[in-house]
Amino acid sequence: MNTRDRYAPSPTGLQHIGGIRTALFNYLFARSQGGTFILRLEDTDRTRFDHNFVQNLYDTFAWLGIKWDEGPDVGGTAAPYIQSERTALYKKYAEDLVSRGQGYYCFCSAERIEKVRQEREAAQSGGSHETGYDRHCRDIPAAEAAKRAASGEAHTIRLKIPLGEVTRFQDQLLGEIEWKNDDVNPDPVLLKTDGFPTYHLANIVDDHLMEISHVLRAQEWLSSTPLHVIMYKSFGWPPPQFCHLPMVMGHDGKKLSKRHGATSIDEFRRQGYLPEALINYVAMLGASYEEGKDIYTLGELEERFSLDKLNKAPAIFDYKKLEWYNGQYIRMKSDEELTALCLPYAISAGLFGKAGGANSGSPAEPGSPAEPSTEQRAVFTAAMPLIRERLTFLYEAPEKIAYLFSEPALPAAEEFIPKKADLAQTVALLRLGQTLVQPLAEAANDEQAEIFIKEQAEKNAVKLGDLMMPLRVAITGSRVSPPLFGSLRILGVQCSKERVNKALAYLEQK
């Protein structure tokens, strides 16, 4: 059997973690089986549909690097892949169910439906278990119903659920599932009065016509599956194989939502996550691959994914673990790659000044963030090795290296003073550091610089940490900063000496 699966989102919102996990698992399963991965837009909810959400879908998957084999933008043998362009098909198949006695015309008004709903909800408080539609039009003689429909009387088409039976299906993860038909949504609407299908009709017709072999979706859809199996039987079609994926939960055990933090992929992108980190982490939510291995490329995941590696238990979304993945992938980047990734955040933060400023050759509107000059970009790239190990998110880069682009304000004198030292001792340490700036800045590498400063600390009978602290604060404006030696090399001898001299003058006045 040729494996064909699909991601079928409704473009009524931004792409979020749950949807991406469903799409990723379908993609990986298709690739692992040498099959076909399909994108289908289920846009029958016209009240919430927005073209911006469609564009967000395309942009998100382009960023993630996930491509489908068939879809609205690439075509395929089962086109069109947008449900609003397939409405004639749904009407045809809904009418087919009526002609086969598996569906019927319903002429109930919206007001009557609402009245029945309210009455049944009220009756539930009295012990009744009946819910939903009361099947009022189910037994209208077929000829009479057909005549009324043909005359133009407003109607829907409903599915005729077989009563008193049990529906069974095999789930690839959960095993055999049984569901009493009496507990299924009573004779649901398949075709609405405006001719648009409901989700259930469009979903089943499309999966059949697109020859979907496997339906991988979240467990929240499990309660809909008995209805779908009944529909397949009503049409006389074999159902696909179902696999209901474990839910993604927050740490509180509730379904992942905005209250747990970022969930839309746009938010993760804005926060400086890498697509590789998201894919790697999301692929681990509810699945396991190899013992003791955490880092996988997309290609490796395509090779290793299988349904028998899925877990039944809900997956807990751990933001700290995702942050760890992000840091790991940042460390794998070359200086040039990391520069390209961090540069937009640096420009947005105004690291290179404002357009029209003295240090800017930018043609942009005056006052807007400036693009880096050739010299500034070279400094930015040179700084990447200093912060690569210290980044968790891309947006952190500008703040960490701001001291390389503008002189930081001098902090309180206490920041310069090492533990167990006083102001006078600190001034003496910084004077010694002043004499070391040039050889440290001109050292070929960190190893040479470290050997040299250790020798000077021993020669002057001071602790290495005590010698470096006031020098670090003078150069970077902070006790906690990227490596001092690399900072001195990038700033150069003259700039570094000027900062130390200014710090000395400041401390000597205290």
KOLMIMAR-639334 format. One record per residue (C-alpha): residue in three letters; y, z, x. Coordinates in Angstrom, 1 decimal. Each point is the difference from the previous one (the first is absolute). Last residue first. Layout:
N
SITE, ALA, Y, Z, X
...
END
This chain:
510
SITE, LYS, 58.5, 45.0, 36.2
SITE, GLN, 2.2, -2.5, 1.9
SITE, GLU, -2.7, -0.6, 2.5
SITE, LEU, -2.4, -1.1, -2.7
SITE, TYR, 2.3, -2.9, -1.2
SITE, ALA, 0.8, -1.2, 3.5
SITE, LEU, -3.7, 0.0, 0.8
SITE, ALA, -0.8, -2.0, -3.2
SITE, LYS, 2.7, -2.6, 0.8
SITE, ASN, -1.3, -0.3, 3.5
SITE, VAL, -3.6, -0.5, -1.3
SITE, ARG, 1.1, -2.6, -2.5
SITE, GLU, 2.0, -1.9, 2.7
SITE, LYS, -3.0, 0.1, 2.4
SITE, SER, -2.3, -1.5, -2.6
SITE, CYS, 2.5, -2.8, -0.7
SITE, GLN, 0.4, -0.8, 3.7
SITE, VAL, -3.7, 0.2, 0.9
SITE, GLY, -1.5, -2.1, -2.8
SITE, LEU, -0.4, 0.6, -3.7
SITE, ILE, -3.5, -1.6, 0.0
SITE, ARG, -1.2, 1.6, 3.2
SITE, LEU, 1.3, 3.4, -1.0
SITE, SER, -1.7, -0.2, -3.4
SITE, GLY, -3.3, -1.0, 1.6
SITE, PHE, 0.2, 3.2, 2.2
SITE, LEU, 0.9, 2.2, -2.9
SITE, PRO, -2.8, -0.8, -2.4
SITE, PRO, 1.0, -0.2, -3.7
SITE, SER, 1.9, 3.0, -1.3
SITE, VAL, -0.3, 3.6, -0.9
SITE, ARG, 2.5, 2.2, 1.7
SITE, SER, 2.8, -2.2, -1.4
SITE, GLY, 3.2, -1.8, 1.0
SITE, THR, -2.0, -2.7, 1.9
SITE, ILE, 1.5, 0.0, 3.5
SITE, ALA, 1.5, 3.5, 0.1
SITE, VAL, -2.8, 1.5, -2.0
SITE, ARG, -2.6, -1.5, 2.4
SITE, LEU, 1.8, 1.2, 3.1
SITE, PRO, 0.3, 3.5, -1.5
SITE, MET, -3.8, 0.0, -0.6
SITE, MET, -1.2, -1.7, 3.1
SITE, LEU, 0.7, 2.8, 2.6
SITE, ASP, -1.3, 2.8, -2.2
SITE, GLY, -3.2, -2.0, -0.7
SITE, LEU, -0.6, -0.6, 3.7
SITE, LYS, 0.5, 3.7, 0.8
SITE, VAL, 2.3, 0.7, 2.8
SITE, ALA, -0.6, 0.7, 3.7
SITE, ASN, 2.4, -2.7, 1.3
SITE, LYS, -2.6, -1.8, 2.0
SITE, GLU, -2.6, 0.6, -2.7
SITE, ALA, 2.3, -1.6, -2.6
SITE, GLN, 1.0, -2.8, 2.3
SITE, GLU, -3.7, -0.9, 0.7
SITE, LYS, -0.7, 0.1, -3.7
SITE, ILE, 2.9, -2.3, -0.6
SITE, PHE, -1.3, -2.6, 2.5
SITE, ILE, -3.6, 0.0, -1.2
SITE, GLU, 1.2, -0.4, -3.6
SITE, ALA, 2.3, -2.9, 0.9
SITE, GLN, -2.8, -1.8, 1.9
SITE, GLU, -2.4, 0.4, -2.9
SITE, ASP, 2.6, -1.0, -2.6
SITE, ASN, 0.6, -3.4, 1.7
SITE, ALA, 1.9, -1.9, 2.6
SITE, ALA, 2.5, 2.9, 0.6
SITE, GLU, 3.6, -1.1, -0.3
SITE, ALA, 0.9, 2.3, -2.8
SITE, LEU, -1.7, 2.9, 1.7
SITE, PRO, 1.6, -0.7, 3.4
SITE, GLN, 3.4, -0.3, -1.7
SITE, VAL, -0.2, 3.0, -2.3
SITE, LEU, -1.2, 2.5, 2.6
SITE, THR, 3.4, 1.3, 1.3
SITE, GLN, 1.1, 0.7, -3.6
SITE, GLY, -3.3, 1.9, -0.6
SITE, LEU, 1.1, 2.5, 2.7
SITE, ARG, 3.3, 0.4, -1.8
SITE, LEU, -1.9, 0.4, -3.2
SITE, LEU, -2.1, 2.8, 1.4
SITE, ALA, 3.1, 1.8, 1.3
SITE, VAL, 1.6, -0.3, -3.4
SITE, THR, -3.1, 1.4, -1.6
SITE, GLN, -0.1, 3.0, 2.4
SITE, ALA, 3.6, 0.8, -0.9
SITE, LEU, -0.8, -0.3, -3.8
SITE, ASP, -3.0, 2.2, 0.1
SITE, ALA, -3.7, -0.5, 0.5
SITE, LYS, -3.0, 1.7, -1.6
SITE, LYS, -0.7, -3.2, -2.1
SITE, PRO, 1.9, -3.0, 1.1
SITE, ILE, 3.8, -0.3, -0.9
SITE, PHE, 1.2, -3.5, -1.0
SITE, GLU, -0.4, 0.7, -3.8
SITE, GLU, 2.0, 3.2, 0.3
SITE, ALA, 3.1, -2.0, 1.0
SITE, ALA, 0.1, -1.4, -3.5
SITE, PRO, -0.6, -3.7, -0.2
SITE, LEU, 2.0, -2.7, 1.8
SITE, ALA, 0.4, -3.0, -2.3
SITE, PRO, -2.2, -2.9, 0.8
SITE, GLU, 1.3, -3.0, 2.0
SITE, SER, -0.8, -3.2, -1.9
SITE, PHE, -2.8, -2.6, 0.4
SITE, LEU, -2.6, 1.9, 2.1
SITE, TYR, 0.7, 3.3, -2.0
SITE, ALA, -1.1, -1.8, -3.2
SITE, ILE, -3.5, -0.1, 1.4
SITE, LYS, -1.9, 2.4, -2.3
SITE, GLU, 2.3, -0.7, -3.0
SITE, PRO, -0.5, -3.7, 0.1
SITE, ALA, -3.9, 0.2, 0.3
SITE, GLU, -0.7, 2.3, -2.9
SITE, TYR, 0.0, -2.8, -2.6
SITE, LEU, -3.2, -1.4, 1.5
SITE, PHE, -2.0, 3.0, -1.0
SITE, THR, -2.2, 2.4, 2.0
SITE, LEU, 1.7, -0.7, 3.2
SITE, ARG, -0.2, 2.3, 3.1
SITE, GLU, -2.6, -2.0, 2.0
SITE, ARG, 2.0, -3.2, -0.3
SITE, ILE, 3.3, 1.8, 0.8
SITE, LEU, 0.5, -0.5, 3.7
SITE, PRO, -2.0, -3.2, 0.2
SITE, MET, 2.3, -1.5, -2.6
SITE, ALA, 3.2, 0.8, 1.9
SITE, ALA, -0.1, -3.2, 2.1
SITE, THR, 0.0, -2.0, -3.2
SITE, PHE, 3.1, 1.7, -1.3
SITE, VAL, 1.7, -0.4, 3.4
SITE, ALA, -0.7, -3.7, 0.0
SITE, ARG, 1.2, -0.3, -3.6
SITE, GLN, 3.2, 1.7, 1.0
SITE, GLU, 0.6, -2.4, 2.8
SITE, THR, -0.6, -3.1, -2.1
SITE, SER, 2.3, 1.5, -2.7
SITE, PRO, -1.6, 1.8, -2.9
SITE, GLU, 0.8, -1.0, -3.6
SITE, ALA, 2.8, 2.0, -1.5
SITE, PRO, 0.0, 2.3, -3.0
SITE, SER, 2.7, -1.0, -2.6
SITE, GLY, 3.6, 1.0, 0.7
SITE, PRO, 1.3, -3.5, 0.5
SITE, GLU, -2.1, -2.6, -1.9
SITE, ALA, -2.5, -1.5, 2.4
SITE, PRO, 0.9, -2.3, 2.9
SITE, SER, -1.5, 2.5, 2.4
SITE, GLY, 1.3, 0.1, 3.6
SITE, SER, 0.0, 3.7, -0.1
SITE, ASN, 1.1, 2.6, 2.6
SITE, ALA, 3.6, 0.0, -0.9
SITE, GLY, -0.7, 0.1, -3.7
SITE, GLY, 0.1, -3.0, -2.3
SITE, ALA, -3.4, 0.9, -1.5
SITE, LYS, -0.7, 3.7, 0.4
SITE, GLY, -1.8, 1.7, 2.8
SITE, PHE, -3.3, -0.7, 1.6
SITE, LEU, -1.8, 3.0, -1.5
SITE, GLY, 1.5, -0.7, -3.4
SITE, ALA, -3.0, 1.5, -1.8
SITE, SER, -0.8, -3.3, -1.7
SITE, ILE, 0.0, -1.7, 3.5
SITE, ALA, -2.4, 2.6, 1.3
SITE, TYR, -2.3, -0.2, -3.0
SITE, PRO, -0.1, -3.8, 0.3
SITE, LEU, -0.8, 0.4, 3.8
SITE, CYS, -3.0, 2.2, -0.4
SITE, LEU, -2.6, -2.7, -0.7
SITE, ALA, 1.3, -2.6, 2.4
SITE, THR, 0.4, 2.6, 2.7
SITE, LEU, -3.5, 1.2, -0.6
SITE, GLU, -1.4, -3.4, 0.4
SITE, GLU, 2.0, -0.6, 3.2
SITE, ASP, -1.1, 3.3, 1.6
SITE, SER, -3.6, -0.7, -0.9
SITE, LYS, -1.5, 1.7, -3.1
SITE, MET, -3.1, 2.2, 0.1
SITE, ARG, 2.0, 3.2, 0.0
SITE, ILE, 1.5, -1.0, -3.4
SITE, TYR, -3.5, -0.5, -1.3
SITE, GLN, -1.0, 3.6, 0.9
SITE, GLY, 3.2, 1.4, -1.4
SITE, ASN, -0.6, -1.7, -3.4
SITE, TYR, -3.5, 1.3, -0.1
SITE, TRP, 1.2, 3.5, 0.6
SITE, GLU, 2.6, -0.4, -2.8
SITE, LEU, -2.8, -1.1, -2.3
SITE, LYS, -1.9, 3.1, 0.9
SITE, LYS, 3.0, 2.2, -0.8
SITE, TYR, 0.5, -1.8, -3.3
SITE, ASP, -3.5, 0.9, -1.2
SITE, PHE, -1.0, -1.9, -3.1
SITE, ILE, -3.1, 1.7, -1.3
SITE, ALA, -2.9, -2.3, -1.0
SITE, PRO, -1.9, 0.8, -3.1
SITE, ALA, -3.8, 0.6, 0.4
SITE, LYS, -2.4, -2.9, -0.5
SITE, ASN, 0.3, -1.2, 3.6
SITE, LEU, -0.2, -3.6, 1.0
SITE, LYS, -2.1, -1.1, 2.9
SITE, ASP, -2.7, -1.6, -2.2
SITE, LEU, 2.6, -2.4, -1.3
SITE, SER, 0.4, -1.6, 3.4
SITE, PHE, 2.8, -0.4, 2.5
SITE, ARG, -0.9, -0.5, 3.7
SITE, GLU, 0.9, -3.6, 0.8
SITE, GLU, 3.2, -0.1, -2.0
SITE, LEU, 1.0, 3.5, 1.4
SITE, GLU, -0.4, -1.4, 3.6
SITE, GLY, 2.2, -2.9, -0.8
SITE, LEU, 2.7, 2.2, -1.5
SITE, THR, -0.1, 2.0, 3.2
SITE, TYR, -1.6, 3.4, 0.0
SITE, ILE, 1.1, 3.4, 1.4
SITE, ASP, -1.9, 3.1, -1.2
SITE, LYS, -3.4, 0.0, 1.7
SITE, GLY, -2.0, 3.2, 0.3
SITE, GLU, -2.8, -1.1, -2.4
SITE, GLU, 0.4, -3.6, -1.0
SITE, TYR, 1.1, -1.4, -3.4
SITE, SER, 0.9, 2.4, -2.8
SITE, ALA, 1.7, -0.8, -3.3
SITE, GLY, 2.0, 1.9, -2.7
SITE, LEU, 3.3, -0.4, 1.7
SITE, MET, -0.9, -1.4, 3.5
SITE, ALA, 1.3, -3.5, -0.8
SITE, VAL, 3.3, 1.6, -1.0
SITE, TYR, 0.3, 1.4, 3.5
SITE, ASN, -0.7, -3.2, 1.9
SITE, ILE, 2.2, -2.1, -2.4
SITE, LEU, 2.9, 2.4, 0.2
SITE, ALA, -0.1, 0.3, 3.7
SITE, GLU, -0.3, -3.8, 0.5
SITE, PRO, 3.0, -0.5, -2.3
SITE, LEU, 2.2, 2.3, 2.1
SITE, TYR, 1.9, 2.8, -1.5
SITE, GLY, 3.7, 0.2, 0.5
SITE, GLN, 1.3, 2.0, -3.0
SITE, ARG, 1.3, -3.2, -1.6
SITE, ARG, -3.5, -1.5, 0.2
SITE, PHE, -1.6, 3.0, -1.6
SITE, GLU, 2.5, 0.0, -2.8
SITE, ASP, -0.6, -3.8, -0.6
SITE, ILE, -3.7, 0.8, -0.2
SITE, SER, 0.6, 2.1, -3.0
SITE, THR, -1.6, 3.5, 0.2
SITE, ALA, 2.5, 2.1, 1.9
SITE, GLY, -0.3, 3.7, -0.8
SITE, HIS, -2.5, 2.1, -2.0
SITE, ARG, 2.3, 0.1, -3.0
SITE, LYS, 0.0, -3.8, 0.1
SITE, SER, -3.7, -0.1, -1.0
SITE, LEU, -3.5, 0.5, 1.3
SITE, LYS, -2.3, 1.2, -2.8
SITE, LYS, -0.3, 3.7, 0.0
SITE, GLY, -2.1, 2.1, 2.4
SITE, ASP, 3.0, 1.9, 1.3
SITE, HIS, -0.4, -1.7, 3.4
SITE, GLY, 0.8, -3.3, -1.7
SITE, MET, -2.8, -2.2, -1.4
SITE, VAL, -1.3, -3.5, 0.5
SITE, MET, -2.8, -0.7, -2.5
SITE, PRO, -3.4, -1.2, 1.1
SITE, LEU, -0.7, -3.6, -0.6
SITE, HIS, -1.8, -1.3, -3.2
SITE, CYS, -2.4, -2.7, 1.0
SITE, PHE, -1.1, -2.4, -2.6
SITE, GLN, -2.3, -3.0, 0.3
SITE, PRO, 1.2, -2.9, -2.1
SITE, PRO, -1.0, -0.3, -3.7
SITE, PRO, -2.4, -2.8, -1.2
SITE, TRP, 1.7, -2.0, -2.8
SITE, GLY, -1.1, -0.2, -3.6
SITE, PHE, 3.5, 0.4, -1.3
SITE, SER, -0.8, 3.2, -1.9
SITE, LYS, -2.1, 1.2, 3.0
SITE, TYR, 3.0, -0.4, 2.3
SITE, MET, 2.1, 1.8, -2.5
SITE, ILE, -2.4, 2.9, -0.3
SITE, VAL, 0.1, 0.3, 3.9
SITE, HIS, 3.8, 0.0, -0.1
SITE, LEU, 0.0, 2.8, -2.6
SITE, PRO, -2.4, 2.0, 2.0
SITE, THR, 2.2, -0.6, 3.1
SITE, SER, 3.2, 1.4, -1.5
SITE, SER, -0.9, 3.6, 0.7
SITE, LEU, -0.7, -0.8, 3.6
SITE, TRP, 3.5, -1.4, 0.5
SITE, GLU, 1.3, 3.3, 1.5
SITE, GLN, -2.8, -0.4, 2.5
SITE, ALA, 2.0, -2.5, 2.0
SITE, ARG, -1.1, -3.6, 0.2
SITE, LEU, -2.6, -2.2, 1.7
SITE, VAL, -1.2, -2.7, -2.4
SITE, HIS, -2.7, -2.1, 1.6
SITE, SER, -1.3, -3.5, -0.8
SITE, ILE, 3.3, -1.5, -1.3
SITE, GLU, -0.8, -3.6, -1.2
SITE, MET, 3.6, -0.8, -0.6
SITE, LEU, -0.9, -0.9, -3.6
SITE, HIS, -1.8, 3.3, -0.5
SITE, ASP, 2.6, 2.2, 1.6
SITE, ASP, 2.8, -1.9, -1.8
SITE, VAL, -1.6, 0.4, -3.4
SITE, ILE, -0.7, 3.7, 0.6
SITE, ASN, 3.4, 0.9, 1.2
SITE, ALA, 1.9, -2.1, -2.6
SITE, LEU, -1.9, 1.7, -2.8
SITE, HIS, 0.3, 3.5, 1.3
SITE, TYR, 3.7, -0.2, 1.0
SITE, THR, 1.1, -1.1, -3.5
SITE, PRO, 0.4, -3.7, -0.6
SITE, PHE, 3.3, -1.6, -1.0
SITE, GLY, 0.0, -2.0, -3.2
SITE, ASP, 3.1, 1.8, -1.4
SITE, THR, -2.2, 1.9, -2.6
SITE, LYS, -2.1, 1.4, 2.8
SITE, LEU, -3.4, -1.2, 1.2
SITE, LEU, -2.7, 2.4, 1.1
SITE, VAL, 0.8, 3.0, -2.3
SITE, PRO, -2.5, 2.8, 0.4
SITE, ASP, -2.8, 0.6, -2.5
SITE, PRO, -0.2, 3.8, 0.4
SITE, ASN, 0.7, 1.0, 3.6
SITE, VAL, -3.5, 1.0, 1.2
SITE, ASP, -1.5, 3.3, -0.9
SITE, ASP, -2.0, -1.4, -2.9
SITE, ASN, -1.4, -2.5, 2.6
SITE, LYS, -1.7, 3.0, 1.7
SITE, TRP, 0.3, -0.4, 3.8
SITE, GLU, -2.7, 0.1, 2.7
SITE, ILE, 0.7, -0.5, 3.7
SITE, GLU, -2.7, -0.8, 2.6
SITE, GLY, 1.0, 0.6, 3.6
SITE, LEU, 3.4, 1.3, 1.1
SITE, LEU, 0.6, -2.4, 3.0
SITE, GLN, -1.3, -3.4, -1.0
SITE, ASP, 0.4, 0.8, -3.7
SITE, GLN, -2.8, -1.0, -2.2
SITE, PHE, 0.7, -0.6, -3.7
SITE, ARG, -1.0, 1.5, -3.3
SITE, THR, 1.5, -0.3, -3.5
SITE, VAL, -1.5, 2.2, -2.7
SITE, GLU, -0.2, -1.1, -3.6
SITE, GLY, 1.1, 1.5, -3.4
SITE, LEU, 2.7, -2.6, -0.6
SITE, PRO, 0.2, -3.4, 1.6
SITE, ILE, 3.8, -0.4, 0.9
SITE, LYS, 1.6, -2.9, -1.9
SITE, LEU, 2.8, -1.1, 2.2
SITE, ARG, 3.4, -0.5, -1.7
SITE, ILE, 2.1, -3.0, -0.5
SITE, THR, 3.6, 0.6, -1.2
SITE, HIS, 1.6, -1.2, -3.1
SITE, ALA, 3.2, -1.3, -1.6
SITE, GLU, -0.7, -2.1, -3.0
SITE, GLY, 0.4, -3.7, 0.9
SITE, SER, -2.2, -1.6, -2.7
SITE, ALA, -2.7, -0.5, 2.6
SITE, ALA, -0.3, 3.7, 0.5
SITE, ARG, -0.4, 0.7, -3.7
SITE, LYS, -2.6, -2.8, -0.4
SITE, ALA, -1.9, 1.3, 3.0
SITE, ALA, 0.0, 3.5, -1.4
SITE, GLU, -1.3, -1.2, -3.4
SITE, ALA, -2.7, -2.1, 1.6
SITE, ALA, -1.1, 2.9, 2.3
SITE, PRO, -0.3, 2.5, -2.9
SITE, ILE, 2.2, 3.1, 0.9
SITE, ASP, -2.3, 2.5, 1.4
SITE, ARG, 1.8, 0.8, 3.3
SITE, CYS, 3.5, 0.1, -1.6
SITE, HIS, 0.3, 3.8, -0.4
SITE, ARG, -1.8, 0.8, 3.3
SITE, ASP, 1.6, 3.5, 0.0
SITE, TYR, 2.0, -0.5, 3.2
SITE, GLY, 0.3, 2.9, 2.5
SITE, THR, -1.7, 3.3, -0.3
SITE, GLU, -2.7, 1.7, -2.0
SITE, HIS, -1.2, 3.4, 1.3
SITE, SER, 1.0, 2.0, -3.1
SITE, GLY, 0.3, 3.7, 0.4
SITE, GLY, 3.1, 0.9, -1.9
SITE, SER, 2.3, -0.6, 3.0
SITE, GLN, -1.6, -3.4, 0.3
SITE, ALA, 1.1, -0.8, -3.6
SITE, ALA, 3.7, 0.1, 1.2
SITE, GLU, -0.8, -2.5, 2.7
SITE, ARG, -1.9, -2.2, -2.5
SITE, GLU, 3.0, 0.0, -2.4
SITE, GLN, 2.4, -0.8, 2.8
SITE, ARG, -2.1, -2.9, 1.2
SITE, VAL, -0.6, -1.4, -3.5
SITE, LYS, 3.8, 0.1, -0.6
SITE, GLU, 0.7, -1.8, 3.3
SITE, ILE, -2.6, -2.7, -0.9
SITE, ARG, 1.6, -0.4, -3.5
SITE, GLU, 3.5, -0.5, 1.5
SITE, ALA, -1.3, -2.5, 2.6
SITE, SER, -1.3, -2.0, -2.9
SITE, CYS, -3.8, -0.5, -0.5
SITE, PHE, -1.1, -3.6, -0.3
SITE, CYS, -3.0, 0.2, 2.4
SITE, TYR, -2.0, -3.1, 0.6
SITE, TYR, -3.5, 0.6, 1.3
SITE, GLY, -2.1, 0.0, 3.1
SITE, GLN, -3.7, -0.2, 0.9
SITE, GLY, -0.9, -2.2, -3.1
SITE, ARG, -0.5, -3.0, 2.2
SITE, SER, 3.0, -1.8, -1.5
SITE, VAL, 2.2, 3.1, 0.6
SITE, LEU, -1.2, 0.2, 3.7
SITE, ASP, 0.9, -3.7, 0.4
SITE, GLU, 3.5, 0.7, -1.4
SITE, ALA, 0.5, 2.5, 2.8
SITE, TYR, -1.3, -2.5, 2.5
SITE, LYS, 2.4, -2.8, -1.0
SITE, LYS, 2.9, 2.5, -0.2
SITE, TYR, -0.7, 1.2, 3.5
SITE, LEU, -0.2, -3.6, 1.4
SITE, ALA, 3.3, -0.9, -1.6
SITE, THR, 1.6, 3.0, 1.6
SITE, ARG, -0.8, -1.1, 3.5
SITE, GLU, 3.5, -0.4, 1.6
SITE, SER, 0.9, 3.6, -0.9
SITE, GLN, -3.2, 1.0, 1.8
SITE, ILE, 1.2, -1.2, 3.4
SITE, TYR, -2.9, -1.4, 2.2
SITE, PRO, 0.2, -3.6, -1.4
SITE, ALA, -2.3, -1.0, 1.6
SITE, ALA, -3.7, 0.5, 0.2
SITE, THR, -0.6, -2.6, 2.8
SITE, GLY, 2.6, 1.5, 2.2
SITE, GLY, 3.8, 0.3, 0.5
SITE, VAL, 1.8, 1.5, 2.9
SITE, ASP, 3.0, 1.7, -1.6
SITE, PRO, -1.6, 1.0, -3.3
SITE, GLY, -3.3, 1.1, 1.6
SITE, GLU, -3.1, -1.1, 1.9
SITE, ASP, -1.1, 1.0, 3.5
SITE, TRP, 2.1, 3.1, 0.2
SITE, LYS, 1.9, 1.2, 3.1
SITE, ILE, 0.5, 3.5, 1.4
SITE, GLY, 2.5, 0.3, 2.9
SITE, LEU, 1.5, 3.2, -1.3
SITE, TRP, 3.5, -1.5, 0.1
SITE, ALA, -1.1, -3.1, -1.8
SITE, PHE, -1.8, 2.3, -2.5
SITE, THR, 3.2, 1.9, -0.7
SITE, ASP, 2.3, -3.0, -0.2
SITE, TYR, -2.3, -1.8, -2.6
SITE, LEU, -0.3, 3.1, -2.1
SITE, ASN, 3.8, 0.7, 0.2
SITE, GLN, 0.6, -3.6, -1.1
SITE, VAL, -2.1, 0.6, -3.1
SITE, PHE, 1.8, 3.3, -0.6
SITE, ASN, 3.4, -1.8, 0.2
SITE, HIS, -1.3, -2.4, -2.6
SITE, ASP, -0.1, 2.8, -2.5
SITE, PHE, -2.5, 0.8, -2.8
SITE, ARG, 0.5, 3.2, -2.0
SITE, THR, 0.4, -1.5, -3.4
SITE, ARG, -2.1, -3.0, 0.8
SITE, ASP, -3.2, 2.0, 0.5
SITE, THR, -2.2, -3.2, 0.3
SITE, ASP, 0.8, -0.3, 3.7
SITE, GLU, -3.5, 0.5, 1.4
SITE, LEU, 0.6, -1.8, 3.3
SITE, ARG, -3.2, -1.1, 1.7
SITE, LEU, -0.6, 0.2, 3.7
SITE, ILE, -3.5, -1.1, 1.2
SITE, PHE, -2.2, 0.9, 2.9
SITE, THR, -3.0, -2.3, 0.6
SITE, GLY, -3.2, 0.8, 1.8
SITE, GLY, -1.4, 0.3, 3.5
SITE, GLN, -1.5, 3.3, -1.1
SITE, SER, 2.1, 2.2, 2.4
SITE, ARG, 3.1, -2.1, -0.9
SITE, ALA, -0.4, 0.5, -3.7
SITE, PHE, -0.6, 3.7, 0.4
SITE, LEU, 3.0, 0.3, 2.3
SITE, TYR, 2.3, -1.7, -2.5
SITE, ASN, -1.3, 2.0, -3.0
SITE, PHE, 0.4, 3.2, 2.0
SITE, LEU, 3.5, -1.0, 1.1
SITE, ALA, 1.1, -0.9, -3.6
SITE, THR, -1.2, 3.3, -1.4
SITE, ARG, 1.6, 1.9, 2.9
SITE, ILE, 3.2, -2.0, -0.5
SITE, GLY, 0.0, 0.9, -3.7
SITE, GLY, -0.3, 3.7, 0.7
SITE, ILE, 2.6, 0.0, 2.8
SITE, HIS, 2.7, -1.7, -2.1
SITE, GLN, 1.3, -3.5, -0.6
SITE, LEU, 3.2, 0.2, -2.0
SITE, GLY, -0.1, -0.2, -3.8
SITE, THR, -0.8, -2.2, -3.0
SITE, PRO, -1.7, -2.8, 1.8
SITE, SER, -3.5, 0.8, -1.5
SITE, PRO, -2.4, -0.1, 2.9
SITE, ALA, -3.3, -2.0, 0.1
SITE, TYR, -1.6, 0.3, 3.4
SITE, ARG, -3.1, -2.1, 0.0
SITE, ASP, -3.6, -0.4, 0.8
SITE, ARG, -2.3, -3.0, 0.7
SITE, THR, -3.3, 0.5, 1.9
SITE, ASN, -2.2, -3.1, -0.2
SITE, MET, -3.4, 0.9, -1.3
END
